Structures are given as C-alpha cells and as structure tokens.
Amino acid sequence: MGMPVMIGYTLYEQARTEAKARHRTIAGQIEYWALVGRAALDNPDLPAGFVAETLASLREPRDDDTPFVPHSHKG
C-alpha cells in the first residue's frame, strides 16, 4: 500500500524525467533512488554505481543460469 509523501518540485521533475527514460513510474523511480541510496549508505566503501548494478543483478531471473564451476573442479 502506498503512502502520500510531499516532495519538492525539483525532485519531482527530476524523478519524472528519469522515470520516463527508465520506463518506471515516478513513485517507482523515487523508490529506486531510495533503495540505492540506502544500500550505498550501508556500504560506504563501495561506489554508488556498483551498488546500483549489484541491486539490478539481484532482480534478474535466475532460471537459465549456469552454475559456476572452477577449472580446478572440472572433469
């Protein structure tokens, strides 16, 4: 369930522009920024871009993944 929140006009316009480019809703874009920002604050030694890419990879489907097998364990 969503909750209404007051935000500044500038942030709203930035979110609207980015949401359109990323095919998200405005609320979805702000939630994404909050998720990345929170994870970045929780991991200050990691670059924010790395945090964002890691979070994106965690959302990808894993059905067709091939398990990693080190060369030392093959055949």
C-alpha positions, 0 to 999 in steps of 0.5 A: 500500500502506498503512502502520500509523501510531499516532495519538492518540485525539483525532485519531482521533475527530476524523478519524472524525467528519469522515470520516463527514460527508465520506463518506471513510474515516478513513485517507482523511480523515487523508490529506486533512488531510495533503495540505492541510496540506502544500500550505498549508505550501508556500504560506504566503501563501495561506489554508488554505481556498483551498488546500483548494478549489484541491486539490478543483478539481484532482480534478474531471473535466475532460471537459465543460469549456469552454475559456476564451476572452477577449472580446478573442479572440472572433469 
